Amino acid sequence: MIDPTAAYNPPNDPLVIIHDDHEVLLVDKPAGLLSVPGKGEHLADCLLTRVQAAFPMALLVHRLDRDTSGVMVFALTRNAQRHLGLQFEKRQTKKTYVADVYGVPSEKSGTVDLPLIVDWPNRPLQKVCHETGKAAQTDWKVMRTKGNVTRVRLMPLTGRSHQLRVHMLAIGHPIMGDPFYATEPEMAAPRMMLHSQTLAFRHPDGGKGVRYTAKLPF
């Protein structure tokens, strides 16, 4: 099991606002910062509390893993929270991630369709399980290769915990710098090389399709 008391030293970067209006707030989450508070005082600092310090009415809609950076949307009204929550639940949002993975895939693109479930003895790790796992699909496409590292665009069709991380591991190309799934020395990186680059959804006020981007930090 992962040690829950392990050192948590989140970055002190100022809040990066991508967009805000009367219903929604889009923020670029830095790597190393929890989306929501963890258990215990030492895990209280998170993006949600930082956002609420500046926007007291902000409400949580979804999360990114601590070590993932990129675009996150918060609701500024209860109506917007319900509206956005349903879009995530019904898989009507479109998310695009960029990742640097170890090795060079034999194909230029593909789809990973492997069911996932929590690995209980080693939680919060997840694992592929064809008997009890929940359906999970990820489309991927090679962007470029440099040496033994490949940059890929990842488009999750579902939203399981650690989905992109476990799916890349399952096809033999773990995400560089992943503290859970890329444990070999040659897979080390300054941070986990996974970034939520774009998020598209229907705006809660009127239903117009909108798309927001967080600049790639690596």
TAMOBEL-V286678 format. One record per pair of residues at least 12 apart in sequence whose C-alpha atoms are under 6 Angstrom apart, sorted by sequence separation. I is the first residue (numbers start at 1). J is the second residue. If there is no record, write none. Layout:
BEGIN
<<I J> <I J>>
END
This chain:
BEGIN
<<16 28> <34 46> <35 47> <36 48> <116 128> <141 153> <177 189> <199 211> <33 46> <61 74> <115 128> <116 129> <140 153> <176 189> <199 212> <60 74> <115 129> <140 154> <177 191> <178 192> <198 212> <59 74> <115 130> <139 154> <177 192> <198 213> <59 75> <117 133> <139 155> <176 192> <197 213> <58 75> <116 133> <138 155> <176 193> <197 214> <58 76> <115 133> <116 134> <138 156> <57 76> <115 134> <138 157> <115 135> <137 157> <115 136> <137 158> <10 32> <114 136> <136 158> <10 33> <113 136> <61 85> <113 137> <112 137> <112 138> <111 138> <35 63> <111 139> <110 139> <110 140> <109 140> <34 66> <109 141> <33 66> <108 141> <32 66> <108 142> <32 67> <31 67> <31 68> <31 69> <30 69> <29 69> <29 70> <28 70> <28 71> <27 71> <27 72> <103 148> <26 72> <103 149> <104 150> <26 73> <102 149> <25 73> <101 149> <25 74> <101 150> <24 74> <100 150> <24 75> <100 151> <24 76> <99 151> <23 76> <99 152> <23 77> <98 152> <98 153> <97 153> <23 80> <97 154> <96 154> <96 155> <103 173> <102 173> <101 173> <102 174> <101 174> <101 175> <102 176> <100 175> <101 176> <100 176> <100 193> <99 193> <99 194> <98 194> <98 195> <97 195> <97 196> <97 197> <96 197> <96 198> <95 198> <95 199> <94 199> <94 200> <93 200> <93 201> <1 121> <1 122> <83 204> <1 123> <80 204> <67 192> <70 195> <71 196> <68 194> <69 195> <70 196> <68 195> <70 197> <71 214> <70 214> <28 214>>
END
